[in-house]
Amino acid sequence: MEYRLNQTEERFRREVHDWLVANLPEGWGSEARKAEGDPAGKVRFARWWQRRLFDGGWAGFSWPREYGGRGATPLEQLIFAEEYTRVGAPPMIDIGVGPGLVGPTLIHHGTAAQKARFLRKILTGEEMWCQGFSEPNAGSDLANCRTRAELRGDTFHVTGQKIWTSYARFADWCILVARTDVQAPKHKGLTFLLVDMTSPGIVIRPLVEMTGVAWFNEVFFDDVRVPHDLMVGQLHEGWTIAITTLAHERGGSAPHARLVGEMREVLDLARRLGRGGDGNARQRLAQTWLETEICRLLAWQFVSDLTRTGAPGPQGSYLKLFWSELDMRLKELAIELEGPYAMLERGAPGAIDGGRWQYEYLWSRAASIYAGTSEIQRNIIAQRVLGLPRG
Ligand SMILES: Cc1cc2nc3c(=O)[nH]c(=O)nc-3n(C[C@H](O)[C@H](O)[C@H](O)COP(=O)(O)OP(=O)(O)OC[C@H]3O[C@@H](n4cnc5c(N)ncnc54)[C@H](O)[C@@H]3O)c2cc1C
């Protein structure tokens, strides 16, 4: 494993850096973070920023060139993510479902017509997507999905409920996993559909998270019509397509980049609060800094393996488990450093850094749930990496 960049890679890093520095939106790029906006405002901004990335040739840059990407290697993606965070560019999570999940899924499994219809508008941010997978009784066990899609003639009729659907209120389209054969074993009989979110019969109800913000939604489908040509892959074989989507959701190779940046900000917080002389705080800071460094090395190892083998293996579960649990420890440390000020919520008068760390502490719980919970990652490591018997 080689952790240093060769000359070509270093040139690439420089190119990314220079473009970002020249194109950062106003207010970004310093350690001082922009105030968080309301969800609608953040989504508008994310779409605008996506367009700017597109114009610069950086949108979906891991996609093959024939579909508008740059065919970036896993290492280039890692370099991009590191540089992106280093210069303080805006997070891309708010627009991520389209470029990160839907695009790669359609590139693998979509028809020529679907690719022509959807891919470019994903890259430009013109069309935003949400992911309609989870249901009240189908989360970790996604194959338990009950939302029905009945094929009558050349139209599917969809009835059922999805839950935890991030961005559904803002999305133009939804990738939906629905049951088309109720007799078949649960992994069979599912079909993968592309659903226009303006279709009659769709009702969206926001769900407020413990942060106080409503990104999540419940989405109800009442006899929603979906034309047959918006089916991805074959009838009843949606599980294979969903697995491709999930592999991209779980396969992010550079989660450390954000954590490394946030660790620097937590160190800065400790200095500003005069906690440098506090032995306990110093121990915790040193420990967390070491863990952040371990996370960085795990990410590089993951990318190195991916480059060698061409496919993300179950080892990716180490990385997901490690970074998502570290994320929580890091945010817990930040609010511990604040002492009694940690009780002030975001936006409260006197809150340190506007209460940003309190918000992030609450939000950090999310990563141990989405893209496969920590328990599921441990199951994968136990069974598929360590070869332990099922409990
Ligand atoms: C921030 C965030 C955004 C999300 N966005 C979306 C979205 O846009 N679209 C979407 O479809 N979904 C989304 N989700 C939902 C997410 O995919 C599910 O929450 C996740 O799959 C877990 O499912 P669940 O909530 O039903 O929990 P369950 O699967 O019911 O699990 C409950 C608990 O049991 C544990 N558990 C379950 N099975 C096992 C097992 N076999 N062994 C050991 N322990 C087990 C879990 O680890 C967990 O602790 C989002 C979730 C979060 C937190």
The ligand as a Gaussian input file, in Angstrom:
#p B3LYP/6-31G(d) Opt

LIG

0 1
 C      -30.468000      10.276000       8.348000
 C      -31.197000       9.146000       7.708000
 C      -31.618000       9.278000       6.401000
 C      -32.340000       8.248000       5.800000
 N      -32.782000       8.434000       4.530000
 C      -33.480000       7.451000       3.924000
 C      -33.971000       7.635000       2.600000
 O      -33.796000       8.697000       1.991000
 N      -34.645000       6.632000       2.032000
 C      -34.862000       5.446000       2.651000
 O      -35.461000       4.552000       2.050000
 N      -34.440000       5.243000       3.935000
 C      -33.754000       6.218000       4.572000
 N      -33.324000       6.048000       5.868000
 C      -33.745000       4.842000       6.586000
 C      -32.642000       3.855000       6.844000
 O      -32.281000       3.183000       5.663000
 C      -33.176000       2.875000       7.907000
 O      -33.399000       3.630000       9.076000
 C      -32.196000       1.766000       8.185000
 O      -32.139000       0.894000       7.095000
 C      -32.597000       0.968000       9.442000
 O      -33.907000       0.527000       9.312000
 P      -35.008000       0.794000      10.439000
 O      -34.944000       2.227000      10.829000
 O      -36.286000       0.230000       9.948000
 O      -34.508000      -0.021000      11.703000
 P      -34.635000      -1.596000      11.902000
 O      -34.125000      -2.306000      10.702000
 O      -36.001000      -1.908000      12.377000
 O      -33.608000      -1.816000      13.087000
 C      -33.908000      -1.466000      14.461000
 C      -32.727000      -1.873000      15.306000
 O      -32.525000      -3.305000      15.218000
 C      -31.219000      -3.590000      14.774000
 N      -31.247000      -4.753000      13.874000
 C      -32.061000      -4.938000      12.796000
 N      -31.767000      -6.115000      12.194000
 C      -30.755000      -6.656000      12.875000
 C      -29.997000      -7.872000      12.740000
 N      -30.246000      -8.724000      11.740000
 N      -29.029000      -8.114000      13.628000
 C      -28.755000      -7.237000      14.637000
 N      -29.439000      -6.078000      14.839000
 C      -30.409000      -5.794000      13.963000
 C      -30.768000      -2.347000      14.010000
 O      -29.360000      -2.251000      13.969000
 C      -31.402000      -1.241000      14.826000
 O      -30.615000      -0.941000      15.946000
 C      -32.610000       7.052000       6.510000
 C      -32.185000       6.908000       7.823000
 C      -31.487000       7.959000       8.434000
 C      -31.063000       7.794000       9.855000

